[in-house]
Amino acid sequence: MTTRHEEFLTQGAVGLLLDVAASSRNPGAAPLEDELQRLSRFLQDSRAISDVMPLVALASLLDLLADEVGTEAFEARPAVYRQRLARAAGDDPPADFLRSLAALLRERQLRSYPDMTELPLSFWEARGRFAQTEHFLSSMFSGEYDDVDEALEEILNSEHPEDCHERLGNLAGELQRILYLFRTPAELDAAFATVMPYVTHARVRLLLDAVHVHFAEQH
């Protein structure tokens, strides 16, 4: 059972870190160093996120959790957290593994991180950055609608008027950022081909133009 104050272990940065660390142990998966570089990039790219959860704060939290391993407090933690930690640590002692992650994060704090042409997006990073884009584009091209114009009208109007300014504003920001990060259609299409196949340059431009038209005509 997870109590409300323990959700940071399963739904926040700690849970994400343990999940990507565990995934890196799968055959053919990205190595842990690459995943930590992605996590560093993800957390530091956003000023809002980096202010709330800087890498040094996450590293300190991992050290505190390492000190807790083997105590009654650790045994009282949510089972899903303890299971995730065991998977991520593998054959390493969980406390040592947490401390090693903390040290690696502190090291990453002092180094620049690679851009997305050097280290491509992974699925978890793409979803974390562009969840609205994935939701809207996957809905548009799910086969539910007869044509793209119908899909655009139905999907954008479904947000009107209550959620337009916040949700569609956030969507427009994501779409603009995608076009800024990947400056050519070929770069954009290649970046999302394996992680979010619905996302292509043509569709991003189409959806962004539709959002702009919606705001101009409806607001």
CNS distance restraints for C-alpha pairs under 8 A (distance, minus, plus):
assign (resid   1 and name CA) (resid  78 and name CA) 5.58 0.50 0.50
assign (resid   1 and name CA) (resid  79 and name CA) 7.11 0.50 0.50
assign (resid   2 and name CA) (resid   6 and name CA) 6.07 0.50 0.50
assign (resid   2 and name CA) (resid   7 and name CA) 6.57 0.50 0.50
assign (resid   2 and name CA) (resid  77 and name CA) 7.59 0.50 0.50
assign (resid   2 and name CA) (resid  78 and name CA) 5.14 0.50 0.50
assign (resid   3 and name CA) (resid   7 and name CA) 6.81 0.50 0.50
assign (resid   3 and name CA) (resid  78 and name CA) 7.96 0.50 0.50
assign (resid   6 and name CA) (resid  10 and name CA) 7.55 0.50 0.50
assign (resid   6 and name CA) (resid  77 and name CA) 7.63 0.50 0.50
assign (resid   6 and name CA) (resid  78 and name CA) 7.57 0.50 0.50
assign (resid   7 and name CA) (resid  11 and name CA) 5.66 0.50 0.50
assign (resid   7 and name CA) (resid  12 and name CA) 7.11 0.50 0.50
assign (resid   8 and name CA) (resid  12 and name CA) 4.59 0.50 0.50
assign (resid   8 and name CA) (resid  13 and name CA) 7.12 0.50 0.50
assign (resid   8 and name CA) (resid  14 and name CA) 6.73 0.50 0.50
assign (resid   8 and name CA) (resid  15 and name CA) 7.19 0.50 0.50
assign (resid   9 and name CA) (resid  13 and name CA) 7.62 0.50 0.50
assign (resid   9 and name CA) (resid  14 and name CA) 5.36 0.50 0.50
assign (resid   9 and name CA) (resid  15 and name CA) 5.24 0.50 0.50
assign (resid   9 and name CA) (resid  81 and name CA) 6.23 0.50 0.50
assign (resid  10 and name CA) (resid  14 and name CA) 6.84 0.50 0.50
assign (resid  10 and name CA) (resid  15 and name CA) 4.33 0.50 0.50
assign (resid  10 and name CA) (resid  16 and name CA) 7.61 0.50 0.50
assign (resid  10 and name CA) (resid  80 and name CA) 7.32 0.50 0.50
assign (resid  10 and name CA) (resid  81 and name CA) 6.01 0.50 0.50
assign (resid  11 and name CA) (resid  15 and name CA) 5.48 0.50 0.50
assign (resid  11 and name CA) (resid  16 and name CA) 7.11 0.50 0.50
assign (resid  12 and name CA) (resid  16 and name CA) 6.35 0.50 0.50
assign (resid  13 and name CA) (resid  17 and name CA) 6.01 0.50 0.50
assign (resid  13 and name CA) (resid  53 and name CA) 7.97 0.50 0.50
assign (resid  13 and name CA) (resid  58 and name CA) 7.50 0.50 0.50
assign (resid  14 and name CA) (resid  18 and name CA) 6.20 0.50 0.50
assign (resid  14 and name CA) (resid  58 and name CA) 7.52 0.50 0.50
assign (resid  14 and name CA) (resid  62 and name CA) 7.85 0.50 0.50
assign (resid  15 and name CA) (resid  19 and name CA) 6.13 0.50 0.50
assign (resid  15 and name CA) (resid  81 and name CA) 7.37 0.50 0.50
assign (resid  15 and name CA) (resid  84 and name CA) 7.86 0.50 0.50
assign (resid  16 and name CA) (resid  20 and name CA) 6.25 0.50 0.50
assign (resid  17 and name CA) (resid  21 and name CA) 6.07 0.50 0.50
assign (resid  17 and name CA) (resid  39 and name CA) 7.66 0.50 0.50
assign (resid  18 and name CA) (resid  22 and name CA) 6.00 0.50 0.50
assign (resid  18 and name CA) (resid  84 and name CA) 6.20 0.50 0.50
assign (resid  18 and name CA) (resid  85 and name CA) 6.17 0.50 0.50
assign (resid  18 and name CA) (resid  88 and name CA) 5.74 0.50 0.50
assign (resid  19 and name CA) (resid  23 and name CA) 6.12 0.50 0.50
assign (resid  19 and name CA) (resid  84 and name CA) 6.77 0.50 0.50
assign (resid  19 and name CA) (resid  88 and name CA) 7.05 0.50 0.50
assign (resid  20 and name CA) (resid  24 and name CA) 6.15 0.50 0.50
assign (resid  20 and name CA) (resid  32 and name CA) 7.74 0.50 0.50
assign (resid  20 and name CA) (resid  35 and name CA) 6.59 0.50 0.50
assign (resid  21 and name CA) (resid  25 and name CA) 7.04 0.50 0.50
assign (resid  21 and name CA) (resid  32 and name CA) 5.97 0.50 0.50
assign (resid  21 and name CA) (resid  35 and name CA) 7.38 0.50 0.50
assign (resid  21 and name CA) (resid  88 and name CA) 5.22 0.50 0.50
assign (resid  21 and name CA) (resid  89 and name CA) 8.00 0.50 0.50
assign (resid  22 and name CA) (resid  26 and name CA) 7.46 0.50 0.50
assign (resid  22 and name CA) (resid  84 and name CA) 7.35 0.50 0.50
assign (resid  22 and name CA) (resid  87 and name CA) 5.50 0.50 0.50
assign (resid  22 and name CA) (resid  88 and name CA) 3.84 0.50 0.50
assign (resid  22 and name CA) (resid  89 and name CA) 7.37 0.50 0.50
assign (resid  22 and name CA) (resid  90 and name CA) 7.98 0.50 0.50
assign (resid  23 and name CA) (resid  29 and name CA) 6.73 0.50 0.50
assign (resid  23 and name CA) (resid  30 and name CA) 8.00 0.50 0.50
assign (resid  23 and name CA) (resid  88 and name CA) 7.62 0.50 0.50
assign (resid  24 and name CA) (resid  29 and name CA) 5.22 0.50 0.50
assign (resid  24 and name CA) (resid  30 and name CA) 5.45 0.50 0.50
assign (resid  24 and name CA) (resid  31 and name CA) 5.27 0.50 0.50
assign (resid  24 and name CA) (resid  32 and name CA) 5.37 0.50 0.50
assign (resid  24 and name CA) (resid  35 and name CA) 7.51 0.50 0.50
assign (resid  25 and name CA) (resid  29 and name CA) 6.78 0.50 0.50
assign (resid  25 and name CA) (resid  31 and name CA) 7.55 0.50 0.50
assign (resid  25 and name CA) (resid  32 and name CA) 7.87 0.50 0.50
assign (resid  25 and name CA) (resid  88 and name CA) 7.55 0.50 0.50
assign (resid  30 and name CA) (resid  34 and name CA) 6.39 0.50 0.50
assign (resid  30 and name CA) (resid  35 and name CA) 6.74 0.50 0.50
assign (resid  31 and name CA) (resid  35 and name CA) 6.52 0.50 0.50
assign (resid  32 and name CA) (resid  36 and name CA) 6.10 0.50 0.50
assign (resid  33 and name CA) (resid  37 and name CA) 6.25 0.50 0.50
assign (resid  34 and name CA) (resid  38 and name CA) 6.28 0.50 0.50
assign (resid  34 and name CA) (resid 119 and name CA) 7.66 0.50 0.50
assign (resid  35 and name CA) (resid  39 and name CA) 6.13 0.50 0.50
assign (resid  36 and name CA) (resid  40 and name CA) 6.01 0.50 0.50
assign (resid  36 and name CA) (resid 105 and name CA) 7.40 0.50 0.50
assign (resid  37 and name CA) (resid  41 and name CA) 6.11 0.50 0.50
assign (resid  37 and name CA) (resid 108 and name CA) 7.31 0.50 0.50
assign (resid  37 and name CA) (resid 113 and name CA) 6.11 0.50 0.50
assign (resid  37 and name CA) (resid 114 and name CA) 7.35 0.50 0.50
assign (resid  38 and name CA) (resid  42 and name CA) 5.97 0.50 0.50
assign (resid  38 and name CA) (resid 113 and name CA) 7.84 0.50 0.50
assign (resid  38 and name CA) (resid 119 and name CA) 7.76 0.50 0.50
assign (resid  38 and name CA) (resid 121 and name CA) 7.73 0.50 0.50
assign (resid  38 and name CA) (resid 125 and name CA) 7.16 0.50 0.50
assign (resid  39 and name CA) (resid  43 and name CA) 6.06 0.50 0.50
assign (resid  39 and name CA) (resid 125 and name CA) 7.72 0.50 0.50
assign (resid  40 and name CA) (resid  44 and name CA) 5.95 0.50 0.50
assign (resid  40 and name CA) (resid  55 and name CA) 7.22 0.50 0.50
assign (resid  40 and name CA) (resid 105 and name CA) 7.67 0.50 0.50
assign (resid  40 and name CA) (resid 108 and name CA) 6.80 0.50 0.50
assign (resid  40 and name CA) (resid 109 and name CA) 7.49 0.50 0.50
assign (resid  40 and name CA) (resid 113 and name CA) 6.97 0.50 0.50
assign (resid  41 and name CA) (resid  45 and name CA) 5.68 0.50 0.50
assign (resid  41 and name CA) (resid 113 and name CA) 5.92 0.50 0.50
assign (resid  41 and name CA) (resid 114 and name CA) 7.63 0.50 0.50
assign (resid  42 and name CA) (resid  46 and name CA) 7.26 0.50 0.50
assign (resid  42 and name CA) (resid 125 and name CA) 6.92 0.50 0.50
assign (resid  42 and name CA) (resid 129 and name CA) 7.69 0.50 0.50
assign (resid  43 and name CA) (resid  49 and name CA) 5.86 0.50 0.50
assign (resid  43 and name CA) (resid  50 and name CA) 5.51 0.50 0.50
assign (resid  43 and name CA) (resid  53 and name CA) 7.38 0.50 0.50
assign (resid  43 and name CA) (resid  54 and name CA) 7.14 0.50 0.50
assign (resid  43 and name CA) (resid  55 and name CA) 7.53 0.50 0.50
assign (resid  44 and name CA) (resid  49 and name CA) 7.02 0.50 0.50
assign (resid  44 and name CA) (resid  50 and name CA) 5.06 0.50 0.50
assign (resid  44 and name CA) (resid  54 and name CA) 7.31 0.50 0.50
assign (resid  45 and name CA) (resid  50 and name CA) 7.47 0.50 0.50
assign (resid  46 and name CA) (resid  50 and name CA) 6.03 0.50 0.50
assign (resid  47 and name CA) (resid  51 and name CA) 5.98 0.50 0.50
assign (resid  48 and name CA) (resid  52 and name CA) 6.46 0.50 0.50
assign (resid  49 and name CA) (resid  53 and name CA) 5.84 0.50 0.50
assign (resid  49 and name CA) (resid  54 and name CA) 7.44 0.50 0.50
assign (resid  50 and name CA) (resid  54 and name CA) 4.60 0.50 0.50
assign (resid  50 and name CA) (resid  55 and name CA) 7.56 0.50 0.50
assign (resid  53 and name CA) (resid  57 and name CA) 6.12 0.50 0.50
assign (resid  53 and name CA) (resid  58 and name CA) 6.44 0.50 0.50
assign (resid  54 and name CA) (resid  58 and name CA) 6.50 0.50 0.50
assign (resid  55 and name CA) (resid  59 and name CA) 6.07 0.50 0.50
assign (resid  55 and name CA) (resid 105 and name CA) 6.07 0.50 0.50
assign (resid  55 and name CA) (resid 106 and name CA) 6.61 0.50 0.50
assign (resid  55 and name CA) (resid 108 and name CA) 7.98 0.50 0.50
assign (resid  55 and name CA) (resid 109 and name CA) 6.13 0.50 0.50
assign (resid  56 and name CA) (resid  60 and name CA) 6.17 0.50 0.50
assign (resid  56 and name CA) (resid 105 and name CA) 7.07 0.50 0.50
assign (resid  56 and name CA) (resid 106 and name CA) 5.77 0.50 0.50
assign (resid  56 and name CA) (resid 109 and name CA) 7.05 0.50 0.50
assign (resid  57 and name CA) (resid  61 and name CA) 6.22 0.50 0.50
assign (resid  58 and name CA) (resid  62 and name CA) 6.31 0.50 0.50
assign (resid  58 and name CA) (resid 102 and name CA) 7.50 0.50 0.50
assign (resid  58 and name CA) (resid 105 and name CA) 7.92 0.50 0.50
assign (resid  59 and name CA) (resid  63 and name CA) 6.40 0.50 0.50
assign (resid  59 and name CA) (resid 101 and name CA) 7.33 0.50 0.50
assign (resid  59 and name CA) (resid 102 and name CA) 4.16 0.50 0.50
assign (resid  59 and name CA) (resid 103 and name CA) 7.03 0.50 0.50
assign (resid  59 and name CA) (resid 105 and name CA) 6.02 0.50 0.50
assign (resid  59 and name CA) (resid 106 and name CA) 6.48 0.50 0.50
assign (resid  60 and name CA) (resid  64 and name CA) 6.36 0.50 0.50
assign (resid  60 and name CA) (resid 102 and name CA) 6.85 0.50 0.50
assign (resid  61 and name CA) (resid  65 and name CA) 6.25 0.50 0.50
assign (resid  62 and name CA) (resid  66 and name CA) 6.07 0.50 0.50
assign (resid  62 and name CA) (resid  98 and name CA) 5.65 0.50 0.50
assign (resid  62 and name CA) (resid  99 and name CA) 6.57 0.50 0.50
assign (resid  62 and name CA) (resid 101 and name CA) 7.52 0.50 0.50
assign (resid  62 and name CA) (resid 102 and name CA) 5.83 0.50 0.50
assign (resid  63 and name CA) (resid  67 and name CA) 6.37 0.50 0.50
assign (resid  63 and name CA) (resid  98 and name CA) 6.58 0.50 0.50
assign (resid  63 and name CA) (resid  99 and name CA) 5.55 0.50 0.50
assign (resid  63 and name CA) (resid 102 and name CA) 6.44 0.50 0.50
assign (resid  64 and name CA) (resid  68 and name CA) 6.52 0.50 0.50
assign (resid  65 and name CA) (resid  69 and name CA) 6.64 0.50 0.50
assign (resid  65 and name CA) (resid  95 and name CA) 7.71 0.50 0.50
assign (resid  65 and name CA) (resid  98 and name CA) 7.42 0.50 0.50
assign (resid  66 and name CA) (resid  94 and name CA) 7.26 0.50 0.50
assign (resid  66 and name CA) (resid  95 and name CA) 4.33 0.50 0.50
assign (resid  66 and name CA) (resid  96 and name CA) 7.16 0.50 0.50
assign (resid  66 and name CA) (resid  98 and name CA) 5.61 0.50 0.50
assign (resid  66 and name CA) (resid  99 and name CA) 6.35 0.50 0.50
assign (resid  67 and name CA) (resid  95 and name CA) 6.88 0.50 0.50
assign (resid  68 and name CA) (resid  73 and name CA) 6.56 0.50 0.50
assign (resid  68 and name CA) (resid  74 and name CA) 5.58 0.50 0.50
assign (resid  69 and name CA) (resid  74 and name CA) 5.40 0.50 0.50
assign (resid  69 and name CA) (resid  94 and name CA) 7.20 0.50 0.50
assign (resid  69 and name CA) (resid  95 and name CA) 5.91 0.50 0.50
assign (resid  70 and name CA) (resid  74 and name CA) 6.18 0.50 0.50
assign (resid  70 and name CA) (resid  75 and name CA) 7.31 0.50 0.50
assign (resid  71 and name CA) (resid  75 and name CA) 6.62 0.50 0.50
assign (resid  72 and name CA) (resid  76 and name CA) 6.28 0.50 0.50
assign (resid  73 and name CA) (resid  77 and name CA) 6.52 0.50 0.50
assign (resid  77 and name CA) (resid  81 and name CA) 7.01 0.50 0.50
assign (resid  77 and name CA) (resid  82 and name CA) 7.06 0.50 0.50
assign (resid  78 and name CA) (resid  82 and name CA) 6.59 0.50 0.50
assign (resid  79 and name CA) (resid  83 and name CA) 6.04 0.50 0.50
assign (resid  80 and name CA) (resid  84 and name CA) 6.06 0.50 0.50
assign (resid  81 and name CA) (resid  85 and name CA) 6.15 0.50 0.50
assign (resid  82 and name CA) (resid  86 and name CA) 6.20 0.50 0.50
assign (resid  83 and name CA) (resid  87 and name CA) 6.28 0.50 0.50
assign (resid  84 and name CA) (resid  88 and name CA) 6.10 0.50 0.50
assign (resid  85 and name CA) (resid  89 and name CA) 5.96 0.50 0.50
assign (resid  85 and name CA) (resid  94 and name CA) 6.74 0.50 0.50
assign (resid  86 and name CA) (resid  90 and name CA) 6.09 0.50 0.50
assign (resid  86 and name CA) (resid  94 and name CA) 6.58 0.50 0.50
assign (resid  89 and name CA) (resid  93 and name CA) 6.71 0.50 0.50
assign (resid  89 and name CA) (resid  94 and name CA) 5.53 0.50 0.50
assign (resid  89 and name CA) (resid  97 and name CA) 5.67 0.50 0.50
assign (resid  89 and name CA) (resid  98 and name CA) 7.95 0.50 0.50
assign (resid  92 and name CA) (resid  96 and name CA) 6.89 0.50 0.50
assign (resid  92 and name CA) (resid  97 and name CA) 6.10 0.50 0.50
assign (resid  93 and name CA) (resid  97 and name CA) 6.13 0.50 0.50
assign (resid  94 and name CA) (resid  98 and name CA) 6.19 0.50 0.50
assign (resid  95 and name CA) (resid  99 and name CA) 6.32 0.50 0.50
assign (resid  96 and name CA) (resid 100 and name CA) 6.11 0.50 0.50
assign (resid  97 and name CA) (resid 101 and name CA) 6.23 0.50 0.50
assign (resid  98 and name CA) (resid 102 and name CA) 6.21 0.50 0.50
assign (resid  99 and name CA) (resid 103 and name CA) 6.23 0.50 0.50
assign (resid 100 and name CA) (resid 104 and name CA) 6.24 0.50 0.50
assign (resid 101 and name CA) (resid 105 and name CA) 6.15 0.50 0.50
assign (resid 102 and name CA) (resid 106 and name CA) 6.30 0.50 0.50
assign (resid 103 and name CA) (resid 107 and name CA) 6.27 0.50 0.50
assign (resid 104 and name CA) (resid 108 and name CA) 6.19 0.50 0.50
assign (resid 105 and name CA) (resid 109 and name CA) 6.24 0.50 0.50
assign (resid 106 and name CA) (resid 110 and name CA) 7.04 0.50 0.50
assign (resid 107 and name CA) (resid 111 and name CA) 6.86 0.50 0.50
assign (resid 108 and name CA) (resid 112 and name CA) 7.45 0.50 0.50
assign (resid 108 and name CA) (resid 113 and name CA) 7.77 0.50 0.50
assign (resid 114 and name CA) (resid 118 and name CA) 5.74 0.50 0.50
assign (resid 114 and name CA) (resid 119 and name CA) 5.98 0.50 0.50
assign (resid 115 and name CA) (resid 119 and name CA) 6.14 0.50 0.50
assign (resid 115 and name CA) (resid 120 and name CA) 7.86 0.50 0.50
assign (resid 116 and name CA) (resid 120 and name CA) 4.76 0.50 0.50
assign (resid 116 and name CA) (resid 121 and name CA) 6.21 0.50 0.50
assign (resid 116 and name CA) (resid 181 and name CA) 7.95 0.50 0.50
assign (resid 116 and name CA) (resid 191 and name CA) 7.95 0.50 0.50
assign (resid 120 and name CA) (resid 191 and name CA) 6.47 0.50 0.50
assign (resid 121 and name CA) (resid 125 and name CA) 6.08 0.50 0.50
assign (resid 121 and name CA) (resid 126 and name CA) 5.91 0.50 0.50
assign (resid 121 and name CA) (resid 191 and name CA) 6.68 0.50 0.50
assign (resid 121 and name CA) (resid 192 and name CA) 7.61 0.50 0.50
assign (resid 121 and name CA) (resid 195 and name CA) 7.47 0.50 0.50
assign (resid 122 and name CA) (resid 126 and name CA) 6.07 0.50 0.50
assign (resid 122 and name CA) (resid 195 and name CA) 6.36 0.50 0.50
assign (resid 123 and name CA) (resid 127 and name CA) 6.12 0.50 0.50
assign (resid 123 and name CA) (resid 195 and name CA) 4.76 0.50 0.50
assign (resid 123 and name CA) (resid 196 and name CA) 7.30 0.50 0.50
assign (resid 124 and name CA) (resid 128 and name CA) 6.05 0.50 0.50
assign (resid 125 and name CA) (resid 129 and name CA) 6.10 0.50 0.50
assign (resid 126 and name CA) (resid 130 and name CA) 5.72 0.50 0.50
assign (resid 126 and name CA) (resid 131 and name CA) 7.51 0.50 0.50
assign (resid 126 and name CA) (resid 195 and name CA) 6.99 0.50 0.50
assign (resid 126 and name CA) (resid 196 and name CA) 7.51 0.50 0.50
assign (resid 127 and name CA) (resid 131 and name CA) 4.83 0.50 0.50
assign (resid 127 and name CA) (resid 134 and name CA) 7.28 0.50 0.50
assign (resid 129 and name CA) (resid 174 and name CA) 7.75 0.50 0.50
assign (resid 130 and name CA) (resid 134 and name CA) 6.35 0.50 0.50
assign (resid 130 and name CA) (resid 174 and name CA) 6.07 0.50 0.50
assign (resid 131 and name CA) (resid 135 and name CA) 6.18 0.50 0.50
assign (resid 132 and name CA) (resid 136 and name CA) 6.19 0.50 0.50
assign (resid 132 and name CA) (resid 170 and name CA) 7.62 0.50 0.50
assign (resid 132 and name CA) (resid 171 and name CA) 5.62 0.50 0.50
assign (resid 132 and name CA) (resid 174 and name CA) 7.44 0.50 0.50
assign (resid 133 and name CA) (resid 137 and name CA) 5.99 0.50 0.50
assign (resid 133 and name CA) (resid 171 and name CA) 6.26 0.50 0.50
assign (resid 133 and name CA) (resid 174 and name CA) 6.75 0.50 0.50
assign (resid 133 and name CA) (resid 175 and name CA) 6.82 0.50 0.50
assign (resid 133 and name CA) (resid 199 and name CA) 7.67 0.50 0.50
assign (resid 134 and name CA) (resid 138 and name CA) 5.75 0.50 0.50
assign (resid 134 and name CA) (resid 196 and name CA) 6.97 0.50 0.50
assign (resid 134 and name CA) (resid 198 and name CA) 7.14 0.50 0.50
assign (resid 134 and name CA) (resid 199 and name CA) 7.00 0.50 0.50
assign (resid 135 and name CA) (resid 139 and name CA) 6.14 0.50 0.50
assign (resid 136 and name CA) (resid 140 and name CA) 6.18 0.50 0.50
assign (resid 136 and name CA) (resid 155 and name CA) 7.47 0.50 0.50
assign (resid 137 and name CA) (resid 141 and name CA) 6.25 0.50 0.50
assign (resid 137 and name CA) (resid 198 and name CA) 6.10 0.50 0.50
assign (resid 137 and name CA) (resid 199 and name CA) 6.77 0.50 0.50
assign (resid 137 and name CA) (resid 203 and name CA) 7.48 0.50 0.50
assign (resid 137 and name CA) (resid 207 and name CA) 7.91 0.50 0.50
assign (resid 138 and name CA) (resid 142 and name CA) 5.71 0.50 0.50
assign (resid 138 and name CA) (resid 198 and name CA) 5.82 0.50 0.50
assign (resid 139 and name CA) (resid 144 and name CA) 7.80 0.50 0.50
assign (resid 139 and name CA) (resid 151 and name CA) 7.97 0.50 0.50
assign (resid 139 and name CA) (resid 155 and name CA) 7.90 0.50 0.50
assign (resid 140 and name CA) (resid 144 and name CA) 7.73 0.50 0.50
assign (resid 140 and name CA) (resid 145 and name CA) 7.24 0.50 0.50
assign (resid 140 and name CA) (resid 148 and name CA) 6.83 0.50 0.50
assign (resid 140 and name CA) (resid 151 and name CA) 5.26 0.50 0.50
assign (resid 140 and name CA) (resid 152 and name CA) 6.82 0.50 0.50
assign (resid 140 and name CA) (resid 155 and name CA) 7.47 0.50 0.50
assign (resid 141 and name CA) (resid 145 and name CA) 7.64 0.50 0.50
assign (resid 141 and name CA) (resid 148 and name CA) 7.65 0.50 0.50
assign (resid 141 and name CA) (resid 151 and name CA) 7.97 0.50 0.50
assign (resid 141 and name CA) (resid 198 and name CA) 7.39 0.50 0.50
assign (resid 145 and name CA) (resid 150 and name CA) 6.50 0.50 0.50
assign (resid 145 and name CA) (resid 151 and name CA) 5.61 0.50 0.50
assign (resid 146 and name CA) (resid 150 and name CA) 6.86 0.50 0.50
assign (resid 146 and name CA) (resid 151 and name CA) 7.69 0.50 0.50
assign (resid 147 and name CA) (resid 151 and name CA) 6.40 0.50 0.50
assign (resid 148 and name CA) (resid 152 and name CA) 6.10 0.50 0.50
assign (resid 149 and name CA) (resid 153 and name CA) 6.22 0.50 0.50
assign (resid 150 and name CA) (resid 154 and name CA) 6.09 0.50 0.50
assign (resid 151 and name CA) (resid 155 and name CA) 5.92 0.50 0.50
assign (resid 152 and name CA) (resid 156 and name CA) 5.91 0.50 0.50
assign (resid 152 and name CA) (resid 207 and name CA) 7.52 0.50 0.50
assign (resid 152 and name CA) (resid 210 and name CA) 7.22 0.50 0.50
assign (resid 153 and name CA) (resid 157 and name CA) 5.87 0.50 0.50
assign (resid 154 and name CA) (resid 158 and name CA) 6.05 0.50 0.50
assign (resid 155 and name CA) (resid 159 and name CA) 7.06 0.50 0.50
assign (resid 156 and name CA) (resid 160 and name CA) 6.87 0.50 0.50
assign (resid 156 and name CA) (resid 211 and name CA) 7.43 0.50 0.50
assign (resid 156 and name CA) (resid 214 and name CA) 7.61 0.50 0.50
assign (resid 157 and name CA) (resid 161 and name CA) 7.80 0.50 0.50
assign (resid 159 and name CA) (resid 163 and name CA) 5.07 0.50 0.50
assign (resid 159 and name CA) (resid 164 and name CA) 5.43 0.50 0.50
assign (resid 159 and name CA) (resid 167 and name CA) 7.64 0.50 0.50
assign (resid 159 and name CA) (resid 168 and name CA) 7.59 0.50 0.50
assign (resid 160 and name CA) (resid 164 and name CA) 5.33 0.50 0.50
assign (resid 163 and name CA) (resid 167 and name CA) 5.46 0.50 0.50
assign (resid 163 and name CA) (resid 168 and name CA) 7.12 0.50 0.50
assign (resid 164 and name CA) (resid 168 and name CA) 5.01 0.50 0.50
assign (resid 164 and name CA) (resid 169 and name CA) 6.87 0.50 0.50
assign (resid 165 and name CA) (resid 169 and name CA) 5.24 0.50 0.50
assign (resid 166 and name CA) (resid 170 and name CA) 6.05 0.50 0.50
assign (resid 167 and name CA) (resid 171 and name CA) 6.17 0.50 0.50
assign (resid 168 and name CA) (resid 172 and name CA) 6.06 0.50 0.50
assign (resid 168 and name CA) (resid 211 and name CA) 7.05 0.50 0.50
assign (resid 169 and name CA) (resid 173 and name CA) 6.33 0.50 0.50
assign (resid 170 and name CA) (resid 174 and name CA) 6.32 0.50 0.50
assign (resid 171 and name CA) (resid 175 and name CA) 6.23 0.50 0.50
assign (resid 172 and name CA) (resid 176 and name CA) 6.09 0.50 0.50
assign (resid 172 and name CA) (resid 208 and name CA) 6.03 0.50 0.50
assign (resid 172 and name CA) (resid 211 and name CA) 6.86 0.50 0.50
assign (resid 173 and name CA) (resid 177 and name CA) 6.13 0.50 0.50
assign (resid 174 and name CA) (resid 178 and name CA) 6.21 0.50 0.50
assign (resid 175 and name CA) (resid 179 and name CA) 6.42 0.50 0.50
assign (resid 175 and name CA) (resid 204 and name CA) 6.18 0.50 0.50
assign (resid 175 and name CA) (resid 205 and name CA) 7.86 0.50 0.50
assign (resid 175 and name CA) (resid 208 and name CA) 6.32 0.50 0.50
assign (resid 176 and name CA) (resid 180 and name CA) 6.20 0.50 0.50
assign (resid 176 and name CA) (resid 208 and name CA) 7.60 0.50 0.50
assign (resid 177 and name CA) (resid 181 and name CA) 6.03 0.50 0.50
assign (resid 178 and name CA) (resid 182 and name CA) 6.13 0.50 0.50
assign (resid 178 and name CA) (resid 188 and name CA) 7.65 0.50 0.50
assign (resid 179 and name CA) (resid 183 and name CA) 6.00 0.50 0.50
assign (resid 179 and name CA) (resid 188 and name CA) 7.59 0.50 0.50
assign (resid 179 and name CA) (resid 201 and name CA) 7.75 0.50 0.50
assign (resid 179 and name CA) (resid 204 and name CA) 7.90 0.50 0.50
assign (resid 182 and name CA) (resid 187 and name CA) 5.59 0.50 0.50
assign (resid 182 and name CA) (resid 188 and name CA) 5.01 0.50 0.50
assign (resid 183 and name CA) (resid 187 and name CA) 6.86 0.50 0.50
assign (resid 183 and name CA) (resid 188 and name CA) 7.26 0.50 0.50
assign (resid 184 and name CA) (resid 188 and name CA) 6.36 0.50 0.50
assign (resid 185 and name CA) (resid 189 and name CA) 6.04 0.50 0.50
assign (resid 185 and name CA) (resid 200 and name CA) 7.73 0.50 0.50
assign (resid 185 and name CA) (resid 201 and name CA) 5.19 0.50 0.50
assign (resid 185 and name CA) (resid 202 and name CA) 7.69 0.50 0.50
assign (resid 186 and name CA) (resid 190 and name CA) 6.07 0.50 0.50
assign (resid 186 and name CA) (resid 201 and name CA) 7.93 0.50 0.50
assign (resid 187 and name CA) (resid 191 and name CA) 6.09 0.50 0.50
assign (resid 188 and name CA) (resid 192 and name CA) 6.52 0.50 0.50
assign (resid 188 and name CA) (resid 200 and name CA) 6.59 0.50 0.50
assign (resid 188 and name CA) (resid 201 and name CA) 5.96 0.50 0.50
assign (resid 189 and name CA) (resid 193 and name CA) 5.84 0.50 0.50
assign (resid 189 and name CA) (resid 199 and name CA) 7.23 0.50 0.50
assign (resid 189 and name CA) (resid 200 and name CA) 5.01 0.50 0.50
assign (resid 189 and name CA) (resid 201 and name CA) 6.07 0.50 0.50
assign (resid 190 and name CA) (resid 194 and name CA) 7.98 0.50 0.50
assign (resid 191 and name CA) (resid 195 and name CA) 7.86 0.50 0.50
assign (resid 192 and name CA) (resid 196 and name CA) 5.00 0.50 0.50
assign (resid 192 and name CA) (resid 197 and name CA) 5.83 0.50 0.50
assign (resid 192 and name CA) (resid 199 and name CA) 6.14 0.50 0.50
assign (resid 192 and name CA) (resid 200 and name CA) 7.18 0.50 0.50
assign (resid 193 and name CA) (resid 197 and name CA) 4.68 0.50 0.50
assign (resid 193 and name CA) (resid 199 and name CA) 7.56 0.50 0.50
assign (resid 193 and name CA) (resid 200 and name CA) 7.92 0.50 0.50
assign (resid 199 and name CA) (resid 203 and name CA) 6.53 0.50 0.50
assign (resid 199 and name CA) (resid 204 and name CA) 6.68 0.50 0.50
assign (resid 200 and name CA) (resid 204 and name CA) 6.09 0.50 0.50
assign (resid 201 and name CA) (resid 205 and name CA) 6.20 0.50 0.50
assign (resid 202 and name CA) (resid 206 and name CA) 6.11 0.50 0.50
assign (resid 203 and name CA) (resid 207 and name CA) 6.02 0.50 0.50
assign (resid 204 and name CA) (resid 208 and name CA) 6.04 0.50 0.50
assign (resid 205 and name CA) (resid 209 and name CA) 6.04 0.50 0.50
assign (resid 206 and name CA) (resid 210 and name CA) 6.24 0.50 0.50
assign (resid 207 and name CA) (resid 211 and name CA) 6.22 0.50 0.50
assign (resid 208 and name CA) (resid 212 and name CA) 6.31 0.50 0.50
assign (resid 209 and name CA) (resid 213 and name CA) 6.21 0.50 0.50
assign (resid 210 and name CA) (resid 214 and name CA) 6.07 0.50 0.50
assign (resid 211 and name CA) (resid 215 and name CA) 6.30 0.50 0.50
assign (resid 212 and name CA) (resid 216 and name CA) 6.16 0.50 0.50
assign (resid 213 and name CA) (resid 217 and name CA) 6.04 0.50 0.50
assign (resid 214 and name CA) (resid 218 and name CA) 5.60 0.50 0.50
assign (resid 214 and name CA) (resid 219 and name CA) 7.55 0.50 0.50
assign (resid 215 and name CA) (resid 219 and name CA) 5.06 0.50 0.50
